[in-house]
Amino acid sequence: MSDLKDRISQQLDAARAIAEKATAEGRNFTGDEQKQVDGAIAAAKSYREAAAGDAQRREIMEQLDAMAGGQNSGGQQFLKFSKAWADRAAEKVMPVGQKALATGNSVFVDVELTPTPIPMGRPAGSLLDLLPAVQHQQPAFSYIRQSVRTNSAAVVTEGAVKPTSVYSIIKIDNTLSVVAHLSERVPRYWFEDAASLKPFMQEELSYGLRAAVEAKVLADINATSGIQTQAYSNSILETLRKSITKIEAAGYEPSAIVMHPLDFEAVELALVTTTAVQYRGLPFDAAARRLYGLPIAVANVQAQGTAHVLGSGTVGVDTDTLGVAIQWSETSDADSFSKNLVLARCEGRYATSVFQPFGLVKATLA
């Protein structure tokens, strides 16, 4: 792609040089000059079309890669803070060919939504990989939450009164909250001298924002009335299995487990120890990081000694349509300006929608 951009620039520069020469001499193009200008413009157009074709092919391949894990039949999308997203953000902050860092104005980078949460055979990289995401035009929104589910359907004899099932729903008013953080102040010329610094800073800002959103989601789940709980029962593995059973007994389909890294380490060590005879044959896929057939998201923001087992479609992440705002400034204070220091602000707006609390289990692992 960069080679095509260079070729486009070369052709346009050649055409511009001819035009400037003719203008300086106060004359029209000669026949040969006109041919050269037309040829340069045609070549630049051809290279630009080739670059657009390359971009389209890459987009198609990314979509095919996302679909490799299976099509999401529910039409859901999942929030991502991937390296590709960070690269696009860095490109907006300092475009290719521009050496100076853009400061002063906010740059909005579209949120990255993927059609499938976890490609087949790969581990979940984040809690956000497991939760469907919804974008909202306004910060204030409402959704419907199921508070009671009592199935009373039964065989009814002729003339008898039909039983009534209770599916109580309530309207929940919610608001997107700003999640944000700042970078430390960095000498401006470091960005101009080190090409790798801007993507590094952008990836770190992305990671921090993602972790904060994950923490907010877990806090919102814990604060929701009606979620189920599971006390510790003999071992972490048994406790998790009982948590899955609670979701299944409530009529939901278990979809994922969220654990702290140290708790997941305890699971793996329990499974590989030579004395763990009772665990042999347990359905665990170390490469795909799946236990009892469910993907495990290892999250540093999860409290150690606690796990969450999620039912399919019971909780989602909300965001706006603006994307993530990134702004670099060297005028945040007089000291920064006088010392040529810049700092970054990275922020977005997010919320959590808990649709069916009874399909979520908070488990105590010790």
ABEGO torsion letter per residue (X at the ends): XAAAAAAAAAAAAAAAAAAAAAAAAGBBBBAAAAAAAAAAAAAAAAAAAAAAAAAAAAAAAAAAAAAAAEBBAAGBBBBBBBAAAAAAAAAAABBBGBABBBBGBBBBBBBBBBABABBBGBBBABAAAABBBBBBABABBBBBBBABBBBABBBBBBGBBBBBBBBBBBBBBBBBBBBBBBBBBBBAAAAAABAAAAAAAAAAAAAAAAAAAAAAAAAAAAABBGBBBBBBBGBAAAAAAAAAAAAAAAGBBBABBBBBAAAAAAAAAAAABAABAAABGBBBBAAAGBBGGBBBBBBAABBBGBBBBBBBGABBBBBBAAEBBBBBBAAABAAAAAAGBBBBBBBBBBBBBBABAAABBBBBAX
